[in-house]
Amino acid sequence: MPFTDDSKRFQRELKTMRAIISLYCCREHGGRGICPHCQELLNYAENRLKNCVHGEASKPACQNCQVHCYSRGRREEMRKIMSRTGMRMALHHPGLTLQHFFDCIGKTGKKKTSAP
């Protein structure tokens, strides 16, 4: 079941995405707010999150997910943003960073294989 807008996990993940993209945009594009291109990426990420096939209960971190709902280009763009922003994110938003870390190690998103 997809996320609902009032879901705690949805709100936290969206807040994390906004923080990451905002830090990246301010540094790379030199503005005080989010530029139109980065806002478009954030809107795309929010839409993908709202429509996640896993829903709130079983959603793995996107990097560990077996279902890639981002287009290849957007996925690469997000990887670039996260790699350039990761350390700054830990300094500016330690709580969100820590929660994201726990999400990444908690649910791998890997399919369980049954024993023969």
C-alpha positions in Angstrom: 0.0 0.0 0.0 1.5 3.4 -1.0 2.4 6.0 1.6 -0.1 8.6 2.9 0.9 12.2 3.1 0.4 12.2 6.9 2.6 9.1 7.4 5.5 9.7 9.8 8.0 7.8 7.6 6.8 9.6 4.5 7.2 13.0 6.2 10.7 12.1 7.5 11.9 10.8 4.1 10.6 13.8 2.3 12.2 16.1 4.9 15.5 14.2 4.3 15.2 14.6 0.5 14.5 18.3 0.9 17.5 18.8 3.1 19.9 16.8 0.8 18.7 18.6 -2.4 18.7 22.0 -0.7 22.3 21.6 0.6 23.4 20.4 -2.8 21.7 23.2 -4.7 22.9 26.0 -2.5 26.5 24.8 -2.9 26.5 23.7 -6.6 24.1 26.3 -8.0 24.9 29.2 -5.7 21.4 30.3 -4.7 19.7 30.7 -1.4 16.7 28.6 -2.3 16.2 25.6 -4.5 16.7 26.3 -8.2 13.9 25.2 -10.7 15.9 22.1 -11.8 16.5 20.9 -8.3 12.8 21.6 -7.4 11.8 19.5 -10.3 14.0 16.6 -9.0 12.5 17.1 -5.5 9.0 16.9 -7.0 9.9 13.8 -8.9 11.4 12.2 -5.7 8.2 13.1 -3.7 6.0 11.5 -6.4 8.1 8.3 -6.4 8.0 8.1 -2.6 4.2 8.6 -2.5 3.8 5.7 -5.0 6.4 3.3 -3.5 5.2 -0.2 -4.0 6.5 -1.3 -0.6 4.5 1.2 1.5 5.4 2.3 4.9 5.7 -1.0 6.7 8.2 -2.8 4.5 10.0 0.0 2.6 13.7 -0.5 2.4 16.1 2.4 1.7 16.0 3.2 -2.0 19.6 2.3 -2.5 18.8 -1.3 -1.3 15.5 -1.7 -3.1 15.1 -4.3 -5.8 12.4 -2.3 -7.6 13.9 0.8 -9.2 11.1 3.3 -9.6 13.4 6.2 -10.5 14.4 6.5 -14.2 18.1 5.6 -14.8 19.0 9.3 -15.3 17.2 10.5 -12.1 18.8 7.6 -10.2 22.3 8.6 -11.3 21.5 12.3 -10.5 20.4 11.4 -7.0 23.5 9.2 -6.4 25.7 12.2 -7.5 23.8 14.5 -5.1 24.0 12.2 -2.2 27.7 11.5 -2.7 28.5 15.2 -2.8 26.2 16.1 0.1 26.6 13.2 2.5 29.2 14.6 4.9 27.6 18.1 4.9 24.3 16.4 5.6 25.8 14.8 8.7 26.9 18.2 10.0 23.7 20.1 9.2 21.1 17.5 9.9 22.6 14.8 12.2 19.3 13.3 13.2 18.0 12.8 9.7 21.4 11.4 8.7 21.4 8.9 11.5 17.8 7.8 10.8 18.7 7.4 7.1 21.7 5.3 8.1 19.5 3.0 10.3 17.0 2.7 7.4 19.9 1.6 5.1 21.2 -1.1 7.4 17.8 -2.1 8.8 15.9 -3.3 5.8 17.9 -4.4 2.8 15.1 -4.9 0.4 16.7 -8.1 -0.8 14.3 -10.9 -1.6 14.3 -13.8 0.8 15.1 -17.1 -0.9 13.3 -20.2 0.3 15.2 -23.2 1.4 15.1 -26.1 -1.1 
